[in-house]
Amino acid sequence: MHGSLFTTLFAAFERLSAQWRRSLELSANEFLVLFQLWTHPDGAMSMGQAGDLVNVTSGGLTSIVVRLERAGYVARSVDPDDRRRTILALTPHGQTVRDRLMHPFAEHVALAAPADLEQLIATITDRLDGLPEPRGDGSASR
């Protein structure tokens, strides 16, 4: 059952992300950076965090971010609390694109019974709790 759930969720994400990448004309890594911002609670993170999450070098990340900036999805700014850090954030256009793409799926999830969703989340969380946390160097740590 759990293997089937994971396989189904993974396949669904792969199909959706491929469709979204094509519609936005993004490379896989560009999409991964954008998706990390879409799913981050405040739509912003440091460049270092983004690089760690998608496992690219700082130079590679800069190239990706330049392309996303040109498309109007993201903007960079200096962290006011630490001027050595650069913050990467969704622009209003990036937020609009996220909302447009994710809205149909949010509607379907909203129709599911809350208890079913809570059980699904609990099952996934239980499985993830045993896995090592990802690190930016491609290895895992715990």
C-alpha positions as CSV (number, residue, x, y, z in Angstrom):
1,M,0.0,0.0,0.0
2,H,2.6,2.5,1.1
3,G,4.9,1.7,-1.9
4,S,1.9,2.2,-4.2
5,L,1.1,5.5,-2.5
6,F,4.7,6.7,-3.0
7,T,4.8,5.5,-6.6
8,T,1.6,7.3,-7.3
9,L,2.6,10.5,-5.7
10,F,6.0,10.5,-7.3
11,A,4.6,9.8,-10.8
12,A,2.0,12.5,-10.3
13,F,4.7,15.0,-9.4
14,E,6.8,14.0,-12.3
15,R,4.0,14.4,-14.8
16,L,2.9,17.7,-13.3
17,S,6.3,19.1,-13.2
18,A,7.1,18.1,-16.7
19,Q,3.9,19.7,-17.9
20,W,4.6,22.9,-16.0
21,R,8.2,23.0,-17.2
22,R,7.1,22.8,-20.8
23,S,4.4,25.4,-20.4
24,L,6.8,27.8,-18.7
25,E,9.7,26.9,-21.0
26,L,12.0,26.1,-18.1
27,S,14.9,23.7,-17.7
28,A,14.6,21.0,-14.9
29,N,16.9,23.0,-12.6
30,E,15.1,26.3,-13.3
31,F,11.8,24.6,-12.4
32,L,13.3,23.1,-9.2
33,V,14.4,26.5,-8.0
34,L,11.1,28.1,-8.8
35,F,9.2,25.2,-7.2
36,Q,11.3,25.5,-4.0
37,L,10.2,29.1,-3.8
38,W,6.6,28.2,-4.6
39,T,6.4,25.8,-1.7
40,H,8.5,27.8,0.8
41,P,6.2,29.4,3.4
42,D,7.1,33.0,2.5
43,G,8.1,32.5,-1.1
44,A,11.7,33.6,-0.3
45,M,15.0,32.1,0.8
46,S,18.7,32.7,0.7
47,M,20.6,31.9,-2.4
48,G,22.6,29.4,-0.3
49,Q,19.4,27.6,0.8
50,A,18.2,27.4,-2.8
51,G,21.5,26.0,-4.0
52,D,21.5,23.4,-1.2
53,L,17.9,22.3,-2.0
54,V,18.5,21.8,-5.7
55,N,22.1,20.7,-5.3
56,V,23.8,23.1,-7.7
57,T,27.0,25.2,-7.3
58,S,26.8,28.9,-6.6
59,G,27.8,29.6,-10.2
60,G,25.2,27.3,-11.6
61,L,22.5,28.8,-9.3
62,T,23.4,32.3,-10.4
63,S,22.9,31.3,-14.1
64,I,19.6,29.7,-13.2
65,V,18.4,32.8,-11.2
66,V,19.5,35.2,-14.0
67,R,17.2,33.3,-16.4
68,L,14.3,33.2,-13.9
69,E,14.8,37.0,-13.3
70,R,14.6,37.7,-17.0
71,A,11.4,35.8,-17.2
72,G,10.0,37.9,-14.3
73,Y,9.5,35.0,-11.9
74,V,12.0,35.9,-9.2
75,A,14.0,38.9,-7.8
76,R,17.2,39.1,-5.8
77,S,17.8,41.5,-2.9
78,V,20.4,41.9,-0.2
79,D,19.4,40.5,3.2
80,P,18.9,43.5,5.4
81,D,20.0,41.5,8.5
82,D,23.2,40.2,6.9
83,R,24.4,42.1,3.9
84,R,26.7,39.2,2.9
85,R,23.5,37.1,2.0
86,T,21.4,37.5,-1.0
87,I,17.6,36.7,-0.8
88,L,15.8,35.1,-3.7
89,A,12.1,35.8,-3.7
90,L,9.1,35.3,-6.0
91,T,7.9,38.4,-7.8
92,P,4.2,39.1,-8.0
93,H,4.3,37.5,-11.5
94,G,5.9,34.4,-10.0
95,Q,3.2,34.2,-7.4
96,T,0.5,34.6,-10.0
97,V,2.0,31.8,-12.1
98,R,2.2,29.6,-9.0
99,D,-1.4,30.3,-8.1
100,R,-2.6,29.7,-11.7
101,L,-0.9,26.3,-11.9
102,M,-1.6,25.0,-8.5
103,H,-5.2,26.2,-8.1
104,P,-6.9,23.3,-9.9
105,F,-5.1,20.8,-7.7
106,A,-5.9,22.8,-4.5
107,E,-9.6,22.6,-5.4
108,H,-9.4,18.8,-5.7
109,V,-7.6,18.5,-2.4
110,A,-10.2,20.7,-0.8
111,L,-12.9,18.2,-1.8
112,A,-11.2,15.3,0.0
113,A,-12.3,14.5,3.5
114,P,-10.0,16.2,6.1
115,A,-9.5,12.9,7.9
116,D,-8.3,11.3,4.7
117,L,-5.8,14.1,4.1
118,E,-4.6,14.0,7.6
119,Q,-3.9,10.3,7.3
120,L,-2.1,10.7,4.0
121,I,0.1,13.4,5.4
122,A,0.8,11.4,8.6
123,T,1.7,8.4,6.5
124,I,4.1,10.4,4.3
125,T,5.6,12.2,7.3
126,D,6.2,8.9,9.1
127,R,8.1,7.5,6.0
128,L,10.1,10.7,5.6
129,D,11.1,10.8,9.3
130,G,13.3,7.8,8.9
131,L,15.2,9.3,5.9
132,P,18.4,11.3,6.2
133,E,18.2,15.1,5.5
134,P,19.6,16.2,2.1
135,R,22.8,18.2,2.0
136,G,24.0,20.5,-0.7
137,D,26.9,18.2,-1.7
138,G,24.6,15.5,-3.0
139,S,25.1,13.2,0.0
140,A,22.8,12.8,3.0
141,S,23.3,13.5,6.6
142,R,21.3,13.0,9.8
